[in-house]
């Protein structure tokens, strides 16, 4: 998460069972909020948060604090 109000990269593709980690390199908190409601992680400056994606699917997410600009997607494919 760079300090420019965006997730970088905005879309990633991973295999089922992969743990994805977001690092906050900004000066204020952001969230990783899955739109399906299954996760809502607050990531403080200088910290990171991780989620493991066990099932194939499309997982769009946003930052609750900056929805207008910070959106991303994890595409999970079969092993």
Secondary structure, 3 states (H helix, E strand, C coil): CECCCECCCCEEEEECCEEEEEECCCCCCEEEEECCCCCEEEECCCCEEEEEECCCEEEEEECHHHCCCCEEEEEEECC
